[in-house]
Amino acid sequence: MCAMVGLGARLERLARRSDPRRLARDPLGVVRASQDREGAALLTACLAFGNARSIRVAAARAIEAWEGGGGPPRGFRYRWIGEGDLARLFGSLREARARHGSLEMAFLRHDRPESADVGAGLDGFSSELRGRRPTPGLRFLLPRPRDGSACKRSLLFLRWVARPDDGADLGLWSGLSPRRLVVPLDTHVHRIAYWLGLTGRKAPSWRAALEVTAALRRFDPLDPVRYDFALAHLGISGDCPRSPVATLCAPCPLRPHCRAWT
């Protein structure tokens, strides 16, 4: 793996220069504009696959219907997720809140605070929301660590609600410590993490997410996932291309630690 010496300082610089205006292109921007941010965060995170613009459009439709108190938009379809899948998700969200009072309390019921990460809590939380006979669509929307999934979208939801309000994340929950969060490995973050030597795994998985989180915890033990927004947008913006390009990579503050150039 690439040397870690000096990488922490460069990650700090990257995080500090992260422009909040990127929320205009990030699904999280739709959540921040909503009235029910906790519910909107779950719906948006579940739909956070594909390109950011399409996610924002689908999430905005889902949130409008959710906050209107009815069912999902008639004929709703986002890629392979249809109106029926979204209706089941609406129902699961309402049932969890009716039973526990909030999604936070639903999650904390399953969490094990003594554990190093949120894996056990996420397993139980997703299983409860899935219900006894989940549709294939609901199983996709609510993955579980026990199945080996990287659980990127579920971990994105937890990052949004459990991290402090920093202009991007929402700071909605108080019962889950940011130190126990696990990095949501989308395609951009996984690629960058691999090039930086934060994981040796070439495909996203729960184990890969734990490896990347453990590496980032060396730089910030109390809040290891706070670098996630900046790393994701390094890829989303095209500043970190899928294949190394000298002209694009030259100004990157992480280049001295990137295995593509070392």
PyRosetta script that sets phi, psi and omega in degrees:
from pyrosetta import init, pose_from_sequence

init()
pose = pose_from_sequence("MCAMVGLGARLERLARRSDPRRLARDPLGVVRASQDREGAALLTACLAFGNARSIRVAAARAIEAWEGGGGPPRGFRYRWIGEGDLARLFGSLREARARHGSLEMAFLRHDRPESADVGAGLDGFSSELRGRRPTPGLRFLLPRPRDGSACKRSLLFLRWVARPDDGADLGLWSGLSPRRLVVPLDTHVHRIAYWLGLTGRKAPSWRAALEVTAALRRFDPLDPVRYDFALAHLGISGDCPRSPVATLCAPCPLRPHCRAWT")
pose.set_psi(1, 152.8)
pose.set_omega(1, 179.6)
pose.set_phi(2, -64.8)
pose.set_psi(2, 151.1)
pose.set_omega(2, -179.9)
pose.set_phi(3, -62.3)
pose.set_psi(3, 140.1)
pose.set_omega(3, -179.8)
pose.set_phi(4, -87.0)
pose.set_psi(4, -15.0)
pose.set_omega(4, -176.0)
pose.set_phi(5, -59.4)
pose.set_psi(5, 122.7)
pose.set_omega(5, 178.4)
pose.set_phi(6, 88.1)
pose.set_psi(6, -14.0)
pose.set_omega(6, -177.7)
pose.set_phi(7, -67.9)
pose.set_psi(7, -37.3)
pose.set_omega(7, -180.0)
pose.set_phi(8, -57.3)
pose.set_psi(8, -44.6)
pose.set_omega(8, -179.7)
pose.set_phi(9, -64.0)
pose.set_psi(9, -37.8)
pose.set_omega(9, -180.0)
pose.set_phi(10, -70.9)
pose.set_psi(10, -36.0)
pose.set_omega(10, 174.9)
pose.set_phi(11, -64.7)
pose.set_psi(11, -37.6)
pose.set_omega(11, 176.9)
pose.set_phi(12, -60.7)
pose.set_psi(12, -43.8)
pose.set_omega(12, 179.5)
pose.set_phi(13, -63.3)
pose.set_psi(13, -42.3)
pose.set_omega(13, 179.2)
pose.set_phi(14, -61.5)
pose.set_psi(14, -44.9)
pose.set_omega(14, -179.1)
pose.set_phi(15, -65.2)
pose.set_psi(15, -39.2)
pose.set_omega(15, -178.5)
pose.set_phi(16, -68.8)
pose.set_psi(16, -31.3)
pose.set_omega(16, -177.8)
pose.set_phi(17, -87.7)
pose.set_psi(17, -1.6)
pose.set_omega(17, -179.7)
pose.set_phi(18, -61.9)
pose.set_psi(18, 125.7)
pose.set_omega(18, -173.0)
pose.set_phi(19, -88.3)
pose.set_psi(19, 117.6)
pose.set_omega(19, 178.4)
pose.set_phi(20, -57.4)
pose.set_psi(20, -21.4)
pose.set_omega(20, 179.4)
pose.set_phi(21, -65.3)
pose.set_psi(21, -13.7)
pose.set_omega(21, 175.9)
pose.set_phi(22, -64.5)
pose.set_psi(22, -15.7)
pose.set_omega(22, 176.2)
pose.set_phi(23, -59.8)
pose.set_psi(23, -25.2)
pose.set_omega(23, 178.5)
pose.set_phi(24, -64.1)
pose.set_psi(24, -20.7)
pose.set_omega(24, 178.8)
pose.set_phi(25, -111.6)
pose.set_psi(25, -0.8)
pose.set_omega(25, -175.8)
pose.set_phi(26, -101.9)
pose.set_psi(26, 141.4)
pose.set_omega(26, 175.7)
pose.set_phi(27, -54.7)
pose.set_psi(27, -27.8)
pose.set_omega(27, 179.4)
pose.set_phi(28, -62.4)
pose.set_psi(28, -26.8)
pose.set_omega(28, 177.0)
pose.set_phi(29, -62.3)
pose.set_psi(29, -35.9)
pose.set_omega(29, 177.2)
pose.set_phi(30, -66.2)
pose.set_psi(30, -39.1)
pose.set_omega(30, -179.7)
pose.set_phi(31, -65.8)
pose.set_psi(31, -44.4)
pose.set_omega(31, -178.0)
pose.set_phi(32, -63.8)
pose.set_psi(32, -24.9)
pose.set_omega(32, -179.6)
pose.set_phi(33, -85.7)
pose.set_psi(33, -3.8)
pose.set_omega(33, -174.9)
pose.set_phi(34, -86.8)
pose.set_psi(34, 166.9)
pose.set_omega(34, 177.7)
pose.set_phi(35, -86.1)
pose.set_psi(35, -42.7)
pose.set_omega(35, 179.4)
pose.set_phi(36, -102.4)
pose.set_psi(36, 85.9)
pose.set_omega(36, -172.1)
pose.set_phi(37, -67.7)
pose.set_psi(37, -34.9)
pose.set_omega(37, -179.5)
pose.set_phi(38, -65.7)
pose.set_psi(38, -48.5)
pose.set_omega(38, 178.4)
pose.set_phi(39, -64.7)
pose.set_psi(39, -42.7)
pose.set_omega(39, 179.5)
pose.set_phi(40, -63.5)
pose.set_psi(40, -36.0)
pose.set_omega(40, 179.5)
pose.set_phi(41, -63.8)
pose.set_psi(41, -42.8)
pose.set_omega(41, 179.9)
pose.set_phi(42, -66.1)
pose.set_psi(42, -47.1)
pose.set_omega(42, -179.3)
pose.set_phi(43, -60.7)
pose.set_psi(43, -45.1)
pose.set_omega(43, -177.5)
pose.set_phi(44, -67.8)
pose.set_psi(44, -43.3)
pose.set_omega(44, 179.3)
pose.set_phi(45, -62.0)
pose.set_psi(45, -40.4)
pose.set_omega(45, 179.0)
pose.set_phi(46, -61.4)
pose.set_psi(46, -32.2)
pose.set_omega(46, -178.2)
pose.set_phi(47, -93.5)
pose.set_psi(47, 7.0)
pose.set_omega(47, -173.7)
pose.set_phi(48, -83.0)
pose.set_psi(48, 66.0)
pose.set_omega(48, 171.1)
pose.set_phi(49, -138.8)
pose.set_psi(49, 144.2)
pose.set_omega(49, -171.4)
pose.set_phi(50, 100.6)
pose.set_psi(50, -166.1)
pose.set_omega(50, -178.6)
pose.set_phi(51, -81.9)
pose.set_psi(51, 155.2)
pose.set_omega(51, -171.9)
pose.set_phi(52, -59.7)
pose.set_psi(52, -38.8)
pose.set_omega(52, -178.5)
pose.set_phi(53, -64.0)
pose.set_psi(53, -44.8)
pose.set_omega(53, 179.7)
pose.set_phi(54, -65.1)
pose.set_psi(54, -38.7)
pose.set_omega(54, 178.0)
pose.set_phi(55, -60.6)
pose.set_psi(55, -45.3)
pose.set_omega(55, -178.3)
pose.set_phi(56, -61.1)
pose.set_psi(56, -41.6)
pose.set_omega(56, -179.5)
pose.set_phi(57, -64.8)
pose.set_psi(57, -47.9)
pose.set_omega(57, -179.1)
pose.set_phi(58, -64.4)
pose.set_psi(58, -42.6)
pose.set_omega(58, -179.1)
pose.set_phi(59, -64.9)
pose.set_psi(59, -41.1)
pose.set_omega(59, -179.7)
pose.set_phi(60, -61.4)
pose.set_psi(60, -40.4)
pose.set_omega(60, 177.4)
pose.set_phi(61, -64.3)
pose.set_psi(61, -44.1)
pose.set_omega(61, -178.7)
pose.set_phi(62, -64.8)
pose.set_psi(62, -43.1)
pose.set_omega(62, -177.8)
pose.set_phi(63, -66.6)
pose.set_psi(63, -42.0)
pose.set_omega(63, 179.2)
pose.set_phi(64, -58.3)
pose.set_psi(64, -44.0)
pose.set_omega(64, 179.1)
pose.set_phi(65, -67.8)
pose.set_psi(65, -41.4)
pose.set_omega(65, 179.9)
pose.set_phi(66, -61.3)
pose.set_psi(66, -46.9)
pose.set_omega(66, -178.0)
pose.set_phi(67, -73.8)
pose.set_psi(67, -16.1)
pose.set_omega(67, 174.5)
pose.set_phi(68, -79.3)
pose.set_psi(68, -9.4)
pose.set_omega(68, 174.9)
pose.set_phi(69, 86.3)
pose.set_psi(69, 3.0)
pose.set_omega(69, -179.1)
pose.set_phi(70, -105.9)
pose.set_psi(70, -151.6)
pose.set_omega(70, 177.7)
pose.set_phi(71, -91.4)
pose.set_psi(71, -173.9)
pose.set_omega(71, -179.8)
pose.set_phi(72, -69.2)
pose.set_psi(72, 162.4)
pose.set_omega(72, 179.0)
pose.set_phi(73, -56.5)
pose.set_psi(73, 137.3)
pose.set_omega(73, 179.9)
pose.set_phi(74, -60.3)
pose.set_psi(74, 130.4)
pose.set_omega(74, 179.2)
pose.set_phi(75, 75.6)
pose.set_psi(75, 13.3)
pose.set_omega(75, -178.4)
pose.set_phi(76, -56.0)
pose.set_psi(76, 134.0)
pose.set_omega(76, 171.7)
pose.set_phi(77, -152.3)
pose.set_psi(77, 126.6)
pose.set_omega(77, 172.4)
pose.set_phi(78, -127.2)
pose.set_psi(78, 106.2)
pose.set_omega(78, -174.2)
pose.set_phi(79, 54.3)
pose.set_psi(79, -116.3)
pose.set_omega(79, -177.6)
pose.set_phi(80, -97.5)
pose.set_psi(80, 5.2)
pose.set_omega(80, 178.2)
pose.set_phi(81, -94.4)
pose.set_psi(81, 121.5)
pose.set_omega(81, -175.9)
pose.set_phi(82, -108.3)
pose.set_psi(82, -177.2)
pose.set_omega(82, -177.8)
pose.set_phi(83, -57.4)
pose.set_psi(83, -40.2)
pose.set_omega(83, -179.7)
pose.set_phi(84, -64.1)
pose.set_psi(84, -41.2)
pose.set_omega(84, 178.3)
pose.set_phi(85, -63.5)
pose.set_psi(85, -42.9)
pose.set_omega(85, -179.7)
pose.set_phi(86, -67.6)
pose.set_psi(86, -35.6)
pose.set_omega(86, 177.2)
pose.set_phi(87, -62.5)
pose.set_psi(87, -40.6)
pose.set_omega(87, 177.2)
pose.set_phi(88, -64.5)
pose.set_psi(88, -39.1)
pose.set_omega(88, 179.4)
pose.set_phi(89, -66.7)
pose.set_psi(89, -42.3)
pose.set_omega(89, 175.7)
pose.set_phi(90, -56.7)
pose.set_psi(90, -47.0)
pose.set_omega(90, -178.5)
pose.set_phi(91, -62.5)
pose.set_psi(91, -42.2)
pose.set_omega(91, 179.8)
pose.set_phi(92, -63.9)
pose.set_psi(92, -40.5)
pose.set_omega(92, 179.7)
pose.set_phi(93, -64.0)
pose.set_psi(93, -44.9)
pose.set_omega(93, 179.9)
pose.set_phi(94, -64.1)
pose.set_psi(94, -41.9)
pose.set_omega(94, -179.6)
pose.set_phi(95, -64.1)
pose.set_psi(95, -41.8)
pose.set_omega(95, -179.8)
pose.set_phi(96, -63.4)
pose.set_psi(96, -41.9)
pose.set_omega(96, 179.4)
pose.set_phi(97, -69.2)
pose.set_psi(97, -37.5)
pose.set_omega(97, 178.8)
pose.set_phi(98, -65.7)
pose.set_psi(98, -35.2)
pose.set_omega(98, -177.9)
pose.set_phi(99, -79.1)
pose.set_psi(99, -38.8)
pose.set_omega(99, -171.1)
pose.set_phi(100, -115.5)
pose.set_psi(100, -15.1)
pose.set_omega(100, -179.0)
pose.set_phi(101, 98.5)
pose.set_psi(101, -30.8)
pose.set_omega(101, 178.6)
pose.set_phi(102, -161.9)
pose.set_psi(102, 164.6)
pose.set_omega(102, 175.0)
pose.set_phi(103, -68.0)
pose.set_psi(103, -31.3)
pose.set_omega(103, 177.3)
pose.set_phi(104, -60.6)
pose.set_psi(104, -48.4)
pose.set_omega(104, -179.3)
pose.set_phi(105, -66.5)
pose.set_psi(105, -32.3)
pose.set_omega(105, 176.0)
pose.set_phi(106, -64.0)
pose.set_psi(106, -43.0)
pose.set_omega(106, 179.5)
pose.set_phi(107, -67.3)
pose.set_psi(107, -46.4)
pose.set_omega(107, -176.2)
pose.set_phi(108, -63.4)
pose.set_psi(108, -25.7)
pose.set_omega(108, 177.2)
pose.set_phi(109, -61.3)
pose.set_psi(109, -32.2)
pose.set_omega(109, -177.2)
pose.set_phi(110, -97.9)
pose.set_psi(110, -14.9)
pose.set_omega(110, -173.4)
pose.set_phi(111, -73.0)
pose.set_psi(111, 155.4)
pose.set_omega(111, 174.2)
pose.set_phi(112, -120.1)
pose.set_psi(112, 96.5)
pose.set_omega(112, -173.6)
pose.set_phi(113, -58.8)
pose.set_psi(113, -24.0)
pose.set_omega(113, -179.8)
pose.set_phi(114, -76.8)
pose.set_psi(114, -13.6)
pose.set_omega(114, -179.1)
pose.set_phi(115, -79.4)
pose.set_psi(115, 156.9)
pose.set_omega(115, -174.3)
pose.set_phi(116, -71.7)
pose.set_psi(116, -25.9)
pose.set_omega(116, -176.7)
pose.set_phi(117, -140.8)
pose.set_psi(117, -177.0)
pose.set_omega(117, -172.2)
pose.set_phi(118, -91.6)
pose.set_psi(118, 10.2)
pose.set_omega(118, -173.9)
pose.set_phi(119, -55.4)
pose.set_psi(119, -49.9)
pose.set_omega(119, -177.5)
pose.set_phi(120, -64.9)
pose.set_psi(120, -43.1)
pose.set_omega(120, 179.1)
pose.set_phi(121, -62.3)
pose.set_psi(121, -40.6)
pose.set_omega(121, -179.4)
pose.set_phi(122, -68.2)
pose.set_psi(122, -37.0)
pose.set_omega(122, 175.4)
pose.set_phi(123, -57.0)
pose.set_psi(123, -51.7)
pose.set_omega(123, -177.9)
pose.set_phi(124, -67.3)
pose.set_psi(124, -40.9)
pose.set_omega(124, -179.8)
pose.set_phi(125, -61.9)
pose.set_psi(125, -48.4)
pose.set_omega(125, -179.8)
pose.set_phi(126, -65.6)
pose.set_psi(126, -39.2)
pose.set_omega(126, 179.5)
pose.set_phi(127, -63.4)
pose.set_psi(127, -41.1)
pose.set_omega(127, 178.9)
pose.set_phi(128, -64.3)
pose.set_psi(128, -44.6)
pose.set_omega(128, -178.9)
pose.set_phi(129, -68.1)
pose.set_psi(129, -31.2)
pose.set_omega(129, 177.2)
pose.set_phi(130, -65.9)
pose.set_psi(130, -38.4)
pose.set_omega(130, -175.7)
pose.set_phi(131, 82.9)
pose.set_psi(131, -176.4)
pose.set_omega(131, -173.5)
pose.set_phi(132, -74.2)
pose.set_psi(132, -33.9)
pose.set_omega(132, -176.9)
pose.set_phi(133, -128.3)
pose.set_psi(133, 71.5)
pose.set_omega(133, -177.0)
pose.set_phi(134, -70.9)
pose.set_psi(134, 145.0)
pose.set_omega(134, 173.2)
pose.set_phi(135, -73.2)
pose.set_psi(135, 160.4)
pose.set_omega(135, 174.6)
pose.set_phi(136, -54.3)
pose.set_psi(136, -37.2)
pose.set_omega(136, 179.4)
pose.set_phi(137, -64.4)
pose.set_psi(137, -40.9)
pose.set_omega(137, -179.6)
pose.set_phi(138, -69.9)
pose.set_psi(138, -35.4)
pose.set_omega(138, 176.2)
pose.set_phi(139, -64.4)
pose.set_psi(139, -36.9)
pose.set_omega(139, 177.3)
pose.set_phi(140, -67.9)
pose.set_psi(140, -43.7)
pose.set_omega(140, -176.2)
pose.set_phi(141, -68.5)
pose.set_psi(141, -26.8)
pose.set_omega(141, -175.4)
pose.set_phi(142, -126.8)
pose.set_psi(142, 71.7)
pose.set_omega(142, -178.8)
pose.set_phi(143, -71.2)
pose.set_psi(143, 166.5)
pose.set_omega(143, -178.8)
pose.set_phi(144, -129.7)
pose.set_psi(144, 141.9)
pose.set_omega(144, 176.6)
pose.set_phi(145, -57.8)
pose.set_psi(145, -34.6)
pose.set_omega(145, -177.3)
pose.set_phi(146, -60.4)
pose.set_psi(146, -21.8)
pose.set_omega(146, 179.9)
pose.set_phi(147, -89.9)
pose.set_psi(147, 0.8)
pose.set_omega(147, 178.3)
pose.set_phi(148, 90.2)
pose.set_psi(148, -5.7)
pose.set_omega(148, -178.8)
pose.set_phi(149, -63.8)
pose.set_psi(149, 146.9)
pose.set_omega(149, 174.1)
pose.set_phi(150, -68.1)
pose.set_psi(150, -17.9)
pose.set_omega(150, 177.2)
pose.set_phi(151, 54.3)
pose.set_psi(151, 38.8)
pose.set_omega(151, -174.5)
pose.set_phi(152, -55.3)
pose.set_psi(152, -45.9)
pose.set_omega(152, -174.1)
pose.set_phi(153, -71.4)
pose.set_psi(153, -38.5)
pose.set_omega(153, 177.5)
pose.set_phi(154, -65.9)
pose.set_psi(154, -40.1)
pose.set_omega(154, 178.2)
pose.set_phi(155, -69.6)
pose.set_psi(155, -29.7)
pose.set_omega(155, 174.8)
pose.set_phi(156, -64.0)
pose.set_psi(156, -43.9)
pose.set_omega(156, 176.6)
pose.set_phi(157, -57.5)
pose.set_psi(157, -47.1)
pose.set_omega(157, -179.1)
pose.set_phi(158, -64.7)
pose.set_psi(158, -37.5)
pose.set_omega(158, 176.8)
pose.set_phi(159, -62.3)
pose.set_psi(159, -46.2)
pose.set_omega(159, -177.8)
pose.set_phi(160, -59.1)
pose.set_psi(160, -44.1)
pose.set_omega(160, -171.1)
pose.set_phi(161, -89.7)
pose.set_psi(161, -25.8)
pose.set_omega(161, -173.1)
pose.set_phi(162, -95.9)
pose.set_psi(162, -25.6)
pose.set_omega(162, 178.6)
pose.set_phi(163, -77.4)
pose.set_psi(163, 153.6)
pose.set_omega(163, 178.8)
pose.set_phi(164, -60.3)
pose.set_psi(164, 155.0)
pose.set_omega(164, 176.1)
pose.set_phi(165, -70.0)
pose.set_psi(165, 105.1)
pose.set_omega(165, -179.1)
pose.set_phi(166, -114.2)
pose.set_psi(166, 19.9)
pose.set_omega(166, -176.2)
pose.set_phi(167, 94.3)
pose.set_psi(167, -17.0)
pose.set_omega(167, 174.9)
pose.set_phi(168, -117.2)
pose.set_psi(168, -73.4)
pose.set_omega(168, 177.8)
pose.set_phi(169, -67.9)
pose.set_psi(169, 163.6)
pose.set_omega(169, -160.7)
pose.set_phi(170, -99.9)
pose.set_psi(170, -25.0)
pose.set_omega(170, -178.9)
pose.set_phi(171, 62.1)
pose.set_psi(171, 40.4)
pose.set_omega(171, -175.9)
pose.set_phi(172, -86.2)
pose.set_psi(172, -31.4)
pose.set_omega(172, -175.4)
pose.set_phi(173, -103.0)
pose.set_psi(173, 150.2)
pose.set_omega(173, 176.8)
pose.set_phi(174, -119.2)
pose.set_psi(174, -11.1)
pose.set_omega(174, -173.3)
pose.set_phi(175, -93.0)
pose.set_psi(175, -3.7)
pose.set_omega(175, -179.5)
pose.set_phi(176, -119.7)
pose.set_psi(176, 117.4)
pose.set_omega(176, -177.3)
pose.set_phi(177, -73.0)
pose.set_psi(177, 132.9)
pose.set_omega(177, 176.9)
pose.set_phi(178, -57.7)
pose.set_psi(178, -23.0)
pose.set_omega(178, -178.4)
pose.set_phi(179, -65.4)
pose.set_psi(179, -19.7)
pose.set_omega(179, -177.0)
pose.set_phi(180, -98.4)
pose.set_psi(180, -1.2)
pose.set_omega(180, 179.3)
pose.set_phi(181, -68.7)
pose.set_psi(181, 154.8)
pose.set_omega(181, 178.2)
pose.set_phi(182, -117.2)
pose.set_psi(182, 141.9)
pose.set_omega(182, -175.1)
pose.set_phi(183, -65.4)
pose.set_psi(183, 130.0)
pose.set_omega(183, 174.3)
pose.set_phi(184, -75.9)
pose.set_psi(184, 109.4)
pose.set_omega(184, -175.2)
pose.set_phi(185, -87.1)
pose.set_psi(185, 86.8)
pose.set_omega(185, 168.8)
pose.set_phi(186, -78.6)
pose.set_psi(186, 178.1)
pose.set_omega(186, -174.7)
pose.set_phi(187, -61.1)
pose.set_psi(187, -34.9)
pose.set_omega(187, -179.2)
pose.set_phi(188, -71.5)
pose.set_psi(188, -49.3)
pose.set_omega(188, -176.6)
pose.set_phi(189, -65.4)
pose.set_psi(189, -39.4)
pose.set_omega(189, 178.4)
pose.set_phi(190, -63.7)
pose.set_psi(190, -44.2)
pose.set_omega(190, -179.6)
pose.set_phi(191, -61.2)
pose.set_psi(191, -46.6)
pose.set_omega(191, -179.0)
pose.set_phi(192, -65.7)
pose.set_psi(192, -41.6)
pose.set_omega(192, 179.0)
pose.set_phi(193, -61.9)
pose.set_psi(193, -38.6)
pose.set_omega(193, 178.4)
pose.set_phi(194, -65.9)
pose.set_psi(194, -44.5)
pose.set_omega(194, -179.4)
pose.set_phi(195, -65.7)
pose.set_psi(195, -28.0)
pose.set_omega(195, 178.6)
pose.set_phi(196, -85.0)
pose.set_psi(196, -4.8)
pose.set_omega(196, -179.1)
pose.set_phi(197, 79.6)
pose.set_psi(197, 18.5)
pose.set_omega(197, 178.9)
pose.set_phi(198, -78.7)
pose.set_psi(198, -17.4)
pose.set_omega(198, 172.8)
pose.set_phi(199, -150.3)
pose.set_psi(199, 150.0)
pose.set_omega(199, 175.0)
pose.set_phi(200, -100.5)
pose.set_psi(200, 1.2)
pose.set_omega(200, -177.2)
pose.set_phi(201, -85.0)
pose.set_psi(201, 130.6)
pose.set_omega(201, -174.1)
pose.set_phi(202, -86.8)
pose.set_psi(202, -4.8)
pose.set_omega(202, 177.5)
pose.set_phi(203, -131.8)
pose.set_psi(203, 144.5)
pose.set_omega(203, 178.1)
pose.set_phi(204, -64.1)
pose.set_psi(204, 140.5)
pose.set_omega(204, 177.2)
pose.set_phi(205, -162.6)
pose.set_psi(205, 172.2)
pose.set_omega(205, 177.6)
pose.set_phi(206, -62.5)
pose.set_psi(206, -40.7)
pose.set_omega(206, 179.4)
pose.set_phi(207, -63.7)
pose.set_psi(207, -39.6)
pose.set_omega(207, 177.9)
pose.set_phi(208, -64.0)
pose.set_psi(208, -41.9)
pose.set_omega(208, 178.8)
pose.set_phi(209, -61.2)
pose.set_psi(209, -40.5)
pose.set_omega(209, 178.2)
pose.set_phi(210, -65.6)
pose.set_psi(210, -38.9)
pose.set_omega(210, 178.8)
pose.set_phi(211, -63.3)
pose.set_psi(211, -46.8)
pose.set_omega(211, -179.7)
pose.set_phi(212, -63.2)
pose.set_psi(212, -42.4)
pose.set_omega(212, 179.5)
pose.set_phi(213, -62.5)
pose.set_psi(213, -43.1)
pose.set_omega(213, 179.3)
pose.set_phi(214, -60.9)
pose.set_psi(214, -38.9)
pose.set_omega(214, 178.7)
pose.set_phi(215, -66.8)
pose.set_psi(215, -43.5)
pose.set_omega(215, -179.9)
pose.set_phi(216, -69.9)
pose.set_psi(216, -26.6)
pose.set_omega(216, 178.9)
pose.set_phi(217, -65.0)
pose.set_psi(217, -22.6)
pose.set_omega(217, 175.9)
pose.set_phi(218, -63.9)
pose.set_psi(218, -31.2)
pose.set_omega(218, -177.0)
pose.set_phi(219, -90.5)
pose.set_psi(219, -30.7)
pose.set_omega(219, 176.8)
pose.set_phi(220, -147.8)
pose.set_psi(220, 89.9)
pose.set_omega(220, -177.3)
pose.set_phi(221, -62.9)
pose.set_psi(221, -26.1)
pose.set_omega(221, -175.8)
pose.set_phi(222, -87.5)
pose.set_psi(222, -18.4)
pose.set_omega(222, -174.4)
pose.set_phi(223, -155.8)
pose.set_psi(223, 63.8)
pose.set_omega(223, -171.9)
pose.set_phi(224, -65.7)
pose.set_psi(224, -23.9)
pose.set_omega(224, -175.2)
pose.set_phi(225, -90.7)
pose.set_psi(225, 5.1)
pose.set_omega(225, -178.3)
pose.set_phi(226, -68.9)
pose.set_psi(226, -12.9)
pose.set_omega(226, 176.1)
pose.set_phi(227, -82.7)
pose.set_psi(227, -10.0)
pose.set_omega(227, -170.3)
pose.set_phi(228, -61.7)
pose.set_psi(228, -45.8)
pose.set_omega(228, -177.4)
pose.set_phi(229, -58.5)
pose.set_psi(229, -46.3)
pose.set_omega(229, -178.7)
pose.set_phi(230, -66.6)
pose.set_psi(230, -41.7)
pose.set_omega(230, 179.8)
pose.set_phi(231, -65.5)
pose.set_psi(231, -42.7)
pose.set_omega(231, 179.9)
pose.set_phi(232, -61.1)
pose.set_psi(232, -43.5)
pose.set_omega(232, -177.4)
pose.set_phi(233, -75.8)
pose.set_psi(233, -17.6)
pose.set_omega(233, 171.1)
pose.set_phi(234, -62.6)
pose.set_psi(234, -36.2)
pose.set_omega(234, 176.5)
pose.set_phi(235, -83.0)
pose.set_psi(235, -44.2)
pose.set_omega(235, -177.8)
pose.set_phi(236, -58.8)
pose.set_psi(236, -39.0)
pose.set_omega(236, -177.9)
pose.set_phi(237, -72.4)
pose.set_psi(237, -15.7)
pose.set_omega(237, -175.3)
pose.set_phi(238, 88.6)
pose.set_psi(238, -1.5)
pose.set_omega(238, 178.4)
pose.set_phi(239, -67.1)
pose.set_psi(239, -26.4)
pose.set_omega(239, 173.5)
pose.set_phi(240, -115.9)
pose.set_psi(240, 95.5)
pose.set_omega(240, -175.2)
pose.set_phi(241, -74.7)
pose.set_psi(241, 166.1)
pose.set_omega(241, -179.5)
pose.set_phi(242, -64.1)
pose.set_psi(242, -34.0)
pose.set_omega(242, 174.8)
pose.set_phi(243, -120.7)
pose.set_psi(243, 141.2)
pose.set_omega(243, -176.7)
pose.set_phi(244, -57.4)
pose.set_psi(244, 134.5)
pose.set_omega(244, 176.1)
pose.set_phi(245, -130.5)
pose.set_psi(245, 117.8)
pose.set_omega(245, -171.4)
pose.set_phi(246, -53.7)
pose.set_psi(246, -44.1)
pose.set_omega(246, -175.6)
pose.set_phi(247, -68.8)
pose.set_psi(247, -34.1)
pose.set_omega(247, 178.8)
pose.set_phi(248, -78.9)
pose.set_psi(248, -36.0)
pose.set_omega(248, -174.7)
pose.set_phi(249, -80.3)
pose.set_psi(249, -21.8)
pose.set_omega(249, -174.2)
pose.set_phi(250, -54.1)
pose.set_psi(250, -46.0)
pose.set_omega(250, -177.0)
pose.set_phi(251, -82.7)
pose.set_psi(251, -2.8)
pose.set_omega(251, -175.0)
pose.set_phi(252, -66.6)
pose.set_psi(252, 127.7)
pose.set_omega(252, -179.6)
pose.set_phi(253, -67.5)
pose.set_psi(253, -15.4)
pose.set_omega(253, -178.6)
pose.set_phi(254, -94.4)
pose.set_psi(254, -3.2)
pose.set_omega(254, -174.0)
pose.set_phi(255, -55.4)
pose.set_psi(255, -40.4)
pose.set_omega(255, -179.3)
pose.set_phi(256, -59.8)
pose.set_psi(256, -17.7)
pose.set_omega(256, -178.5)
pose.set_phi(257, -108.6)
pose.set_psi(257, 2.2)
pose.set_omega(257, -176.1)
pose.set_phi(258, -85.6)
pose.set_psi(258, 127.3)
pose.set_omega(258, -177.5)
pose.set_phi(259, -65.9)
pose.set_psi(259, -15.9)
pose.set_omega(259, 177.3)
pose.set_phi(260, -69.0)
pose.set_psi(260, -20.4)
pose.set_omega(260, -174.9)
pose.set_phi(261, -123.7)
pose.set_psi(261, 3.9)
pose.set_omega(261, -179.7)
pose.set_phi(262, -115.1)
pose.dump_pdb("model.pdb")
